[in-house]
Amino acid sequence: MAEINKIEDGKIELKVQIEDEAWKQAQDKAFNKIAQKVEIKGFRKGQAPKNMIRQHVSEQQILMEAVELVAQDALVNAVKEHDVELIDRPELGFDTIDENTCILKFTCPVKPDVTLGQYKDLGYHIDEIVISDDEIEEELKMLQDQKADLEIKEDGVVENGDTVVIDFEGFKDGIPFDGGKAENYDLVIGSGAFIPGFEDQLIGMKSEEEKEINVTFPENYHAEDLKGQAVTFKVKVHEIKFKVLPEIDEEFIADLKLKDVKTLDELKEYIRKAHYDHKENELVNKATEEVLNKVSDNATVKVPEVMINQEVDDMVRNYEQRLMGQGLTLDQYLKFAKQTRDEFKETLKADAEKKVKLTLVLEEIAKVEKVEVSDEEVEEEYKKMAELYGMTVEEIKKYITAEQTRHDVSLRKALDIIKGI
């Protein structure tokens, strides 16, 4: 049996007495293990008589080695007995340790106490969603624009929305600067791809016309020697291309390859639903964030540093995975951002603490409200994840335990209680 005592918020002590026979056996095993390493002149290592070896081994050595043999099982059993959830490695100490008695003390970091404030009737609300005909028409225009062909403008001048093929070279104080030159460059006028003012000054130019353009680099430009600097670009327009929008007919709609969408009316309804779902998702996320911030602010909890650091490490791992998808490593990103790994971690701490606190609060709400998650609900959650990630349930279970899934569902149920749904 283990005795449990609270030391302070976020720390408990587990006091475990090793049974007499188990303690005796542990000392015997400890002595035999140590004896294998003892060298005595005239004998092979570990082969001298035990009474002779004992003269070369201190009682303290045996006791410390015996503790090593029993401590892990003692901790595991005590944690299981009192249903303790450790958040970090416990510290091992002794109440009593001698040849006849061993009482171990484990100082265990655990989740802190949470004092809930108001978490119901906090005004969770989703505004009515209306999709206007203008929004649908705007989306249709965007689809047309994506499918548009470019044709060369034989006569006329550069207009907003045209694509121009240009040569350009930039000069600062009459001297060309690095990265300021290109030939046969395609630029969409109005795209904002170039320095403010550059594209506007191309409007009105004709094919094969040359011009000097004066602009000023923004103060936040990435190149130090060009920040806020006035420069001149010599530009020549080779071609002017304009968009020819396609008709929205059956062929256009078929080319979109949208399921069960064959007519213009069906396309409009598809767009209306997509816009509705997008707005609904935005509003739900906004309302959810607002109500969760209130619940968290209303609660009192001292978040342990170790939990913040663990969350920061998780955030860093997730960030690394996202960067890998872009063909970058975290070290490459940090080099570009001129940050060390420790500095980067420091920037994540505030968000990490907020996230940990919110999780602790939701867990406490689930506990107070006696939230239960059935095995059927766990299996249903596995099915949803499998569908989301395009995997089988069996594959998902290899990565996410039933315990973690049950925990996630319980937090979602706690959120539903907060929302009042």
N, C-alpha and C positions, 0 to 999 in steps of 0.2 A: 504493500500500500504506500502511496505517496501523499505527502501533505502539501497543500497549496496555500500560499499566502501572497497577498498583494503588497508590493513594495511601494509603488507609486504609479501614477497614471502611465500606462504603457509598459509596465514591468511587473512580472510576478516571480515568485520563488517557488521552485519545486524541490521539496526535501524528500529524499528517497533513502531508506535504510536497506542495505543489501542483506538478504537472509544469511544466517550464520553459516550454513553448509555451503551456499553459493560463494560466500566470501572466502571460506577456507579453500575451496576448489580453485578459485581465482588466484589465490596466493601460491598454491602448488603449481599451477600452470605458469604463473609469472616467474617463479624460481627456475622452473625447467627451461623456459625460454631464455632467461638471462644466462643460465649455466652453459648453454650452447656456445656462448661467446667468450667464456672465461678461459684464459690460458694459464696453466700452472706448469712450471718446469718439470720435465720428466713425464708429462702426459700430453696426449693429443688434445687439441682444443675441445673443451666440453666433455672430456672422457675421464676426468679425475673423479674420485669418490665424492659423493654429495656433501658429506660432512666437511671435507676439505674445501670444496667450492664455497660452501656457506661462509667459511671464514673470510672469503674474498668478496663477499656480496653483502652490502648493508641492508638492514631491515627497511630503510627508506626506499631503496631501489625496488625491492620486492613489492612494497605497498603501492608505489607509484605505477609500476607495471601492471599490478592487479587492477588498479583503478581504470587503466586504459582498457582492460579486458571487459569490465562490467559496465562502464559509464554509458556507452551507446545504447545498449539494451535497456538500461535503467531509465534513460531519458525517453526513449520511444514508448515504453510501457506507461510512464507517468503522463506523457503528453496524451496518449490514447485514453488513459483512465479519466483524466479531467477535461478531455476534449479541448485541449489548448491549441491555438493556431499561432505558431511561431512566425515572426516576420524577419528574423535574423538569427544568426548562430548564438546559442546561449553561452554564458560564462559558467565554467565549472569551479566550484569551491567545495570546501569540506566543513561539515559540522563536527564530526568525530571520525578519526581514522587511526586505527592501531591494529594490532594483530587479531583482536577479537571482534572489533566493531568497525563498520564502515557506513557512515551516513553522508551522502553526497548532497550538495546544494547546487541547483541549476538556476541561475538568474536569467530569466527568459524575456526577451523583448516581444511584446504582443501588441495587438491593435489597441489603440487608446480608447478611453471612454468617450461616448458621443452624447451630448445633451441636445435633444431636438427642440427646436422652436416650432412655430406654426408651419405646417406643411400641407394643409388642406385649405380649400377656398381661397386660393391666391390669385384668382382671376384669369385662369387659363382660358384662352378664347381664340378662335380662328375666324377672321373676317370672311364675309361672303366673297366668293370668287366669281368674277365676271370676265369673260373673254369677249372683247369687242370684235366687230367685223373688221375694223381697221387693223387690228393685230394680225388677223388671218391674212388680209391682203398684203401686209408687210412681209409676212413669212413667205407668201407665194412669190413676191418680188425677189426675195433672197434666193429662193430655189431657182428662179429664172436666171438670176445673176450668176449662180454657181455653174449653170449649164450653158452660159453664154459663149458665143464664138467671138474671136477677135479678128477684125478686118482692118486692113491698112486704109488710112484716111488719105486719099490721093490729093485732095485740096482741103483747105481749111487750116485751122490752128489748134493748138493744144487746149483742151477743155478739161474741167474737173471730171474725174472718172476715166479719162483716157489712159492708155498705157503707152509710154514713150520709150524709145530705144536711144540712149544717150552715151556720149563720151563726156567725162568730166575730170578735172584736175583742180585740187584745192591749193591755195597759196596763203601763207601767213607772212605778212610784211614782205611780200614779193618772193618768198622762198617756198617751194613745194614742201608739204608735210607728209609724214608717213601715213599710209592708209587712205589718202585723199584722192586716189586716182583709179579710174576704171574705164573700160571701153565696152561698147555695145551692152550697156546695162539696162535691163528692163525695170522701169519704175512706174507704179500706178499712182497717178496724180490724186491726191486726197487721202492716200493711205497713211500718211504720217510716218513713213519709213525713214525720211531724211530729217535733217535739222529744221526746226520751225522756220518758215519763210522760204525755204529752198524750192519746194514744189509749187508754191503760189507764184513764184517769179518765172516759172516755166510756162504758165498759162498765157496763151496768146502767141507763142512762138510757132514758126512754121518748120516744115521739114528742111533739113540742111542748114538751118539758121544757127548762128553762133551768138553767144551772149556771155557777159560777165555778171555773176550773181553775188551780191554781198549779203552775208549772214553772220550771225554771232552764235557761237556754241553756248549751250546752256551751262549754268554754273555747276550742275551736278554731272557733267559729262565725264565719262570714265577715264579719258586721257588727261593727265594733270596739266600738260603743256598747252592744252586747247580749251580748258575750262574758262568760259566767259570771254573767249578771245574772238575778235572780229577777223573774218577771213573772206577771201574772194575765190569763187569757183569759176573757171572757164568751162563753159558747157556748149556742146554741139548736139542738136537733135537730128537723129538719122531717120527715124520713122515715128509716125503717130498711129496708134491703133485704137479703134473704138469697139465697144461691145455691141453685138447683135443679139438681142434677147430672143429665145425660142418661144413659140406659141405653146400655151398650156393645153395640149391636146392629148388624145389617147396614147400616142407614142411617147410624149413627154412623161406622162404619169406612169406608164409601163416601165420606163427607164429608171424611175425612182426605186422600183422593186420593193414596194411596201405591201405587206400582207393584207389581202382583202381590200385593196384600194385600186379601183379601176376607173372611176369617174371623178369629175371635178368636185361634185358634191361629197363624195367619199373622202377625197383628199382634204377638203375643207374641214370635214368632221374629224379626220385624223389629226390635223393641225390643232383644231380646237381642243381635243382631248389631251394632246401632248402639252399644250400651253397650260391647260387646267392642272394637269398632274405636276408640272414644273412649279407653278405658282403655289399649289397646295403644299408641295414639299418644302418650298421656301418659307411659307407661313407657319407650317408645323414646326420646322426647325427653329425659327425665330421665337415662337411662343414657348416652345420647350426650353430653349436656352434662358429665356426671361424668367420662367417659373422656377427652373432649377437654381438659378442665381439667387432667387429669393429664399428658397429652401436652405441653400448652403449658407447664406448670410445669416439666416435665423438660427442656425445651429452653432453649437460651441464644441470645438474639438481641437486638440493640439496634435498636429500631424507630425509623427516622428521623422527625423532627418533621414533615417535609413529607408523609409518608405518613399520619400521624395527622391532619393538617389536611385532607388530601384526603378521608379517610374521614368526618371530621366534616362536611365540606361535602355529601357524599353523604347522610349521615343527616339533615341539615337539609332537603335537597331532598325526601327521602322523607316527612319529617314535614309539610312544606308541602303535599304532595300529599294526605296523609291528612286534613289540616285542610280542604282545599278540598272534599273529599267531604262535610264537615260544614257547608259554607257559611261557613268562617272563613278568614282569612288569618293568616300567622304573626305579623305585626305586631299584629293584634287579640289574638291569644292572649298574646303577650308583654306587651302593655299590661295585660291582666287579671292575668297572673302577676307583674307589676311587675319585669320583667327586660329588660335590653338584649339585643340580638342576640349581642353578644360574651359576655355572661354566660351566655346559653343555650348557646352553643357550648362554653364552658368546662365545663359540666355533662356534655357528651357525650364529652369527651376520654378519660376512663378506659375507657369501653366501646369507643371507637374504637380505642384502642391495643391492647386485648385482642383485638378482631376482626382487626386487621391482623397481629398476632403469630401468631394461629392460622392465618391464611391462608398466611403465610410458612412456617410449620412444615409445613402440609399439602403445600405446593408442594415442600418439601425431601424429604418422605417419598415423594412421587410420583417425584421425581428419583432418589432412592436405590434405590427399588424398581423403577425403569425402567418405570413405568406408561405404557402406550400407549393411545390412543383412536383407533379406526378411523373412517373416513368413515361407515360404516354406523351406528356408535354415535352419531355426531353427528346424523345424519338421524333416528334413532329419538328422540333427545332433543328435536329440533324438533317431532316429531309429538306427543310428550307435552305440550310447552308449548302447542302449538296447541289440543289438546283441553282443557287446563286453562283457557286464557283464551278459549275459544270463537272462535278465529281460524284462518285458514288458515296452512299452513306458510310460504307465500310472504310473508304479512303479518308473521309472526314474524321472518323473516329480514331484514326491513327495519329492525328495531329491535335485533336481537341477532346479532352476527357469528358466523361459524363458529369463529373463533379463541376468542371468549369462551365459546361453548358447549363447545368441546373442553376449555378450561381448567376449566370447572365440572364436567364429567364426570370429569376427571382427579382433581380434589379429592374427589369422591364416592368414586372408587375407592380413593384414599388412606385415606379414612374407613373403608371396608370392610376394608382391611388392618388398621387399628387395632382394629376390632371383632372381627377374626378370622373374617369371614364371606366 
